[in-house]
Amino acid sequence: MRLGSRPATLGLLLLCAAAAGAGEAEELHYPRGEHRADYDREALLGGEEEVDEYVKLTPEEQHKRLKSIIEKIDLDSDGFLTESELSSWIQMSFKHYAMQEAKQQFIEYDKNSDASVSWDEYNIQMYDRVIDFDENAALDDAEEESFRLLHLKDKKRFEKANQDSGPGLNLEEFIAFEHPEEVDYMAEFVIQEALEEHDKNGDGFVSLEEFLGDYRRDPTNEDPEWILVEKDRFLNDYDKDADGRLDPQELLSWVVPNNQGIAQEEALHLIDEMDLNSDRKLSEAEILENQDLFLTSEATDYGRQLHDEYFYHDEL
């Protein structure tokens, strides 16, 4: 794995990279504003092997597994799927597959198979060599200095995740390192890291100016489009109490990926498309009537859940 294949820091770099990637995916997913269902299946059902596996299921088996998933989404067992139930299920799906991916990464990083990933093993997997920077010696080259700072932040997060102070991270600690948003004891560290990067005046908050970073407004020209977008996100997405600054909890919602909004949007999309009687919830009949749409949505991880016993097995 090379630099850039995963978030190197939980600060602005993560945010910008995620936004750029999301923009490219959005263009493919909704060309000229029209939903392209086959992109869903291609993107997240997987490659040829996964598609072949999906095709091998008989219609009867597809129907059986889909009904089982519908029953599990229906938390109150009233026979209908609400926006809240769909959103909760999609978020659970996101978390499940993120954890599965982290477990697979753990095996790849654990070079000596001792059930622990050391800092050296992490470096070898990421950069093919062990890297050690002096914390107190800045580098002259701007690009190298930027990498040094990112690498040191990774090391600090690695050390914070290592709760038992052992020589490396066990699986649970590795998950905390890779997905700090899923682990409570990492929240304070993430907030402090973000404050160190963005809170220039040291007041414990991030103002709009600090949020925008090095941008300096030219009074003779209008703000560029990206600045208008960022301002709108600051005011409407993050600054929940509208006091013009981000407190630690608001800051956490900015710097840590949050799938809640994505899940809610997908839940609303499904209801808008599949709700035949306009009661703002989905019956089993409505879902089976629109089975193809449901299987090209986040609700089934684009059909992937039909091949994962974790989702359709009775004991979930």
ABEGO torsion letter per residue (X at the ends): XBBGABBABABAAAAAAAAAAAAAAAAAABBGGBBBAAAAAAAAAEBAAAAAAAAABBAAAAAAAAAAAAAAABAAGAGBBBAAAAAAAAAAAAAAAAAAAAAAAAAAABAAGAGBBBAAAAAAAAAGBBBBBBAABBBABAAAAAAAAAAAAAAAAAAAABAAGBABBBAAAAAAAABAAABAAAAAAAAAAAAAAABAAGAGBBBAAAAAEABBBBAABBBBAAAAAAAAAAAAAABAAGAGBBBAAAAAAAABBBAAAAAAAAAAAAAAAABAAGAGBBBAAAAAAAAAAAAABAAAGGGAAAABAAAABAAX
